[in-house]
Structure formats: C-alpha cells, structure tokens
Amino acid sequence: MKKIRQSPKLPAEQRRRQLLESAHRLFSEKGYRETSTEEIAHKVGLTKGALYFHFKNKEDILFELIRIMSCSFQTVVGAIDDKGSAPGDLLKNALGGCRYGPPKEFRSVLDIWVQALRVPRIRKYINETHRQRIREFCRLIKPAPGWSRRDLEQFAVMAFALADGLAAHRVLDTKMVNSGIQARIFQGLYDSALSRRNRTSK
C-alpha cells in the first residue's frame, strides 16, 4: 500500500463522519469482511492508529453504521405524528424509509446487516430498535374494533416485512413497485379485515 499523506486536522465529529462514509463505501465495494481498518483510514488520508482514536475496532464502526441506518429509518416512519393514522399511509412512509441505491449497494447493505446480526451487542440493539418501531406503529395505527393487542402487533410486523420486501423488489426493478398503489391495496386489506371482524361479531 502506498505511503499516505496525512490529512489536515479536523474536528473529531467531522473526522468520524469521514471514517464512517469511507467504511460504508468500502463495505459497498468489497463487503464488510474483506475490508480492513487500514483501508478505511487510508481512504480519508489517515493512519490506522488515527482511526483507533475514533473507533475501537471495525465492529465499533459497524455498530455505528447500523445505528445511523436505524435512526434514519425511524425518522421517516415517525414523520406521521397523529394517532389514528391510516395503515396505508404508515406503509407508504415505511416504504419511503427503505431506500437503497443500485443492486450492488443493496447487496452491501444486506451483507452489513448479516454481519451485524452475528455480533451479540449489535443484534441486541437491532432487536430493541425493531421492537420500538413496532410499538410506535401500534401507537399510531387507527384502532381496530375487536382486535387484540397481539393482532395489532402482528399487523405491524407484517407491514414492516412488506415494506422491506417491496424495497428489495424495487432495487431489482425500479418501475415495478408503486408505493401509492401498494399503500392503497394494503389499506384495502386492513379495511376488509375490519369489515369481516365487524360482521362476525354481530
């Protein structure tokens, strides 16, 4: 590897952002496992020792990337603040938060998540944030007569699973997925389920 010219000194927060962007790019190009901390540092004109001033190790960088991805998604989903929101609107927002780039970047994102799930502390964090999203979805959703809390929770799980699947499909064929139509169909399924519940409860 070529000798690098050291970058000028920058505020710690700005340097951390540079290192995270560098790591994300390299993870996209090579994958998490094949990327070294030395490469991440070199990409922004730092030594490996300088990187360790900001992050303990590569796992620490992975954790921070996952945290940023999770916070970004939560911000989009939490954009609807009103209780009693329509499920279709919430699905549309969730789908809006699942934005990936070209297929190569999508594969990288999947690789990052797969690697992250193998690390106990990151897996725990992912599970906690996922449950938090489910609780938030249940708080916002329009109450359904006759539905138990468990019904509502499972409906929320299905909504997020659907959003993830549609986002993945959109990577393969950008013209195939129409979030507006998907939201309308999803809303229709919800309304139909409510209607059946109401008929059987009479």
C-alpha positions in Angstrom: 0.0 0.0 0.0 1.3 3.4 -0.9 2.5 5.8 1.8 -0.2 8.3 2.5 -0.1 12.0 3.0 -1.7 12.8 6.4 -4.9 14.8 6.1 -5.1 18.2 7.9 -6.5 18.1 11.4 -10.3 18.3 11.6 -12.9 18.4 14.4 -13.4 14.9 15.9 -17.1 14.7 14.8 -16.2 15.6 11.2 -13.4 13.1 11.2 -15.7 10.4 12.5 -18.2 11.1 9.7 -15.4 10.8 7.1 -14.4 7.5 8.5 -18.0 6.2 8.5 -18.5 7.3 4.9 -15.2 5.7 3.9 -16.3 2.4 5.7 -19.7 2.5 4.1 -18.2 2.9 0.6 -15.6 0.2 1.1 -18.2 -2.2 2.6 -20.3 -1.5 -0.5 -17.4 -2.2 -2.9 -15.7 -5.1 -1.1 -18.0 -6.3 1.7 -17.6 -5.9 5.5 -15.4 -9.0 6.0 -13.0 -8.1 3.2 -12.4 -4.5 4.3 -9.6 -3.7 6.8 -9.4 -0.8 9.2 -6.2 0.2 7.4 -8.1 0.6 4.1 -10.9 2.6 5.8 -8.3 5.0 7.3 -6.3 5.3 4.1 -9.3 6.3 2.1 -9.5 9.6 4.1 -5.8 10.1 4.5 -5.3 8.8 8.0 -3.2 6.1 9.6 -4.7 3.0 11.2 -3.6 4.4 14.5 -5.6 7.6 14.0 -8.7 5.6 13.2 -8.4 3.9 16.6 -8.6 7.3 18.2 -12.2 7.5 17.0 -13.3 3.8 17.0 -12.1 0.8 19.0 -12.2 -1.6 16.0 -14.1 -2.4 12.9 -17.0 -3.9 14.8 -17.4 -0.5 16.5 -17.6 1.1 13.1 -20.2 -1.5 12.0 -22.3 -0.7 15.1 -22.3 3.0 14.4 -23.4 2.4 10.8 -26.2 0.2 11.9 -27.3 2.8 14.5 -27.3 5.6 11.8 -29.4 3.4 9.4 -31.8 2.6 12.2 -32.2 6.3 13.2 -32.7 7.4 9.7 -35.5 4.8 9.2 -37.1 5.7 12.5 -37.2 9.4 11.5 -39.1 8.6 8.3 -41.6 6.3 10.0 -42.1 8.7 12.8 -42.9 11.5 10.4 -46.6 10.8 10.9 -47.4 12.1 14.4 -51.1 11.7 14.5 -52.8 8.9 16.3 -55.4 7.1 14.3 -53.4 7.2 11.1 -54.5 5.0 8.2 -52.4 1.8 7.8 -51.8 2.6 4.1 -50.2 5.9 5.0 -47.9 4.3 7.5 -46.9 1.6 5.0 -46.1 4.3 2.5 -43.9 6.1 5.0 -42.2 2.8 6.0 -41.5 2.1 2.3 -40.2 5.6 1.9 -37.7 4.8 4.6 -36.4 1.7 2.9 -34.4 3.4 0.2 -31.5 1.6 -1.3 -29.2 2.5 -4.2 -28.3 0.3 -7.1 -28.2 -3.6 -6.7 -24.5 -3.5 -5.7 -25.2 -1.2 -2.8 -28.3 -3.2 -1.8 -26.2 -6.3 -1.6 -23.7 -4.4 0.5 -26.5 -3.3 2.9 -27.7 -6.9 3.2 -24.1 -8.0 3.9 -23.7 -5.3 6.5 -26.9 -6.4 8.3 -26.0 -10.1 8.1 -22.5 -9.4 9.6 -24.1 -7.2 12.2 -26.5 -9.9 13.3 -23.6 -12.1 14.2 -22.3 -9.6 16.8 -24.3 -10.1 20.0 -24.4 -6.4 21.1 -25.4 -5.2 17.7 -28.0 -7.9 17.3 -29.4 -6.9 20.7 -29.5 -3.2 19.5 -31.3 -4.2 16.2 -33.9 -6.2 18.1 -34.6 -3.4 20.5 -34.9 -0.8 17.8 -37.2 -3.1 15.8 -39.5 -3.6 18.8 -39.5 0.2 19.3 -40.7 0.6 15.7 -43.4 -1.9 16.2 -44.6 -0.2 19.4 -44.6 3.2 17.6 -46.6 1.7 14.6 -49.1 0.3 17.1 -49.4 3.6 18.8 -50.2 5.5 15.6 -52.4 3.0 13.9 -56.2 3.6 13.8 -57.8 1.4 16.5 -59.5 -1.7 15.1 -62.6 -2.9 16.9 -62.3 -6.5 18.1 -58.5 -6.6 17.5 -56.4 -7.7 20.4 -53.0 -6.0 21.2 -51.4 -9.1 19.7 -53.4 -8.8 16.5 -52.2 -5.2 16.2 -48.6 -6.1 16.9 -48.6 -8.8 14.2 -50.2 -6.4 11.8 -47.3 -4.0 12.4 -44.8 -6.8 11.9 -46.4 -7.7 8.6 -46.4 -4.0 7.5 -42.6 -3.7 8.1 -41.9 -7.0 6.5 -43.9 -5.9 3.4 -42.1 -2.6 3.3 -38.7 -4.3 3.4 -39.7 -6.8 0.7 -41.1 -4.1 -1.6 -38.0 -2.0 -1.1 -35.8 -5.0 -2.1 -38.0 -5.7 -5.1 -37.7 -2.0 -6.1 -34.0 -2.4 -6.3 -34.4 -5.2 -8.9 -37.0 -3.3 -10.9 -37.5 0.3 -10.1 -40.6 0.6 -12.4 -42.4 -2.3 -10.8 -43.1 -1.0 -7.3 -45.6 1.8 -7.0 -45.8 2.8 -3.3 -49.1 4.7 -3.7 -50.9 1.6 -5.2 -49.2 -0.7 -2.7 -50.4 1.5 0.2 -54.0 1.6 -1.2 -54.1 -2.2 -1.6 -52.7 -2.6 1.9 -55.3 -0.2 3.3 -58.0 -2.3 1.5 -56.8 -5.5 3.1 -57.0 -3.8 6.5 -60.4 -2.4 5.8 -61.6 -5.8 4.6 -60.3 -7.5 7.8 -62.2 -4.9 9.9 -65.3 -5.5 7.9 -65.2 -9.2 8.4 -64.5 -8.8 12.1 -67.5 -6.5 12.5 -69.8 -8.9 10.6 -68.8 -11.9 12.7 -69.0 -10.0 16.0 -72.7 -9.1 15.3 
